[in-house]
Amino acid sequence: MTRYLVISDVHGNLPALKAVLEAVRRWDDVIVLGDLVDYGPNPGEVIDELRSIGAKIVRGNHDHAVAYGVDCRCGSDTHWLSVWFRENVTMKLLGGNDLRFLADLPLKLALNVGSMRATLVHAAPSNPLYDYLYPWLDEESICSMLKSRNLRMRRLEESARCPKGLYLVGHTHYQFVRIVKGALIGNPGSVGQPRDGDPRAPYMILDAESGRIELGRIKYEVESVIRSLEVLRIPEPYLSTLKVMFKEARIPEPTNIMPYG
């Protein structure tokens, strides 16, 4: 019986990652649904930790942006912060081997989980890097996002169907499990930076034999992340924004001083 620990969106938060790895002792393998870097102070250490345990990892939009020097195409409420942090912190903390590691991560992985075929992507099969599969979307929207571009271009009657199977996604920073027309969708949430109002590090346990999914959360030392950001001399308004995001698990209201606003 294989028991997977599934996490996503670590975002350079080493204390949160280590807290989950140490607290969830019964796992056989680790799955990471992308975004190892940006926003957090320890991107290199996060990469080293996940590489050392042989985690199965797919590439996230922030990993892609760092590795290929392109825009992350994240939401407008965090884009200004993401651009600055990537250029002024993440890129200065990572070496060439780290960038090559991120660049080589696959966009999609597949696993056999019990009688189901599991598809692993960062965002959604419709667009593995950038689509946002939120838990509150209607069934038609979710079914559309579970399909690859090729499948979505087929005949109307085929495109109306919802593909069966298990889909593990991240990107939204919201933890959930939802069944839509025979498709099982699970998002472990962002272990490094949740945005649902609960600052504890979220994770998912997947039993590969039964297909059963368990969701959990672990309290970790958020203040240690804040101290590391302060040591890096992160200026305002970036530091105060990051403090709210890590301590309160939410994105603060926009201000009129956002340089990229």
Summary of the structure (lengths in Angstrom):
residues: 261
radius of gyration: 17.7
end to end distance: 49.0
largest distance: 56.9
contacts: 903
relative contact order: 0.18
helix: 35%
strand: 21%
